Amino acid sequence: MKRLMTRVKTLRQALGLSQEAFAERAGLKYKHYQSVEAGRKSDIHFATVEKLAKACRMELYELLNFDSPAAVLAEDPAEKALKATPGKG
């Protein structure tokens, strides 16, 4: 859980979001998210993890794939597409 929340925090920061803005995007109460990110809640529901993935603008499997660097995942999808297109970006 600690590893997951470290990843979510890194993604949140890479997206330039405060805890409050990220919680709102995830559909979570700010204080609840704050407790989760700080590690004070070690047993969160699966639905909460799904909301965290959605707030990061990624699929659940992407969030849980710890082999993928968080900074790359946090890039704007349009920017990623430009980088992937030869001769652009």
Secondary structure as GFF3:
##gff-version 3
##sequence-region A 1 89
A	DSSP	alpha_helix	2	14	.	.	.	ID=ss1
A	DSSP	alpha_helix	19	26	.	.	.	ID=ss2
A	DSSP	alpha_helix	30	38	.	.	.	ID=ss3
A	DSSP	alpha_helix	46	55	.	.	.	ID=ss4
A	DSSP	alpha_helix	60	64	.	.	.	ID=ss5
A	DSSP	alpha_helix	70	73	.	.	.	ID=ss6
A	DSSP	alpha_helix	77	84	.	.	.	ID=ss7
###
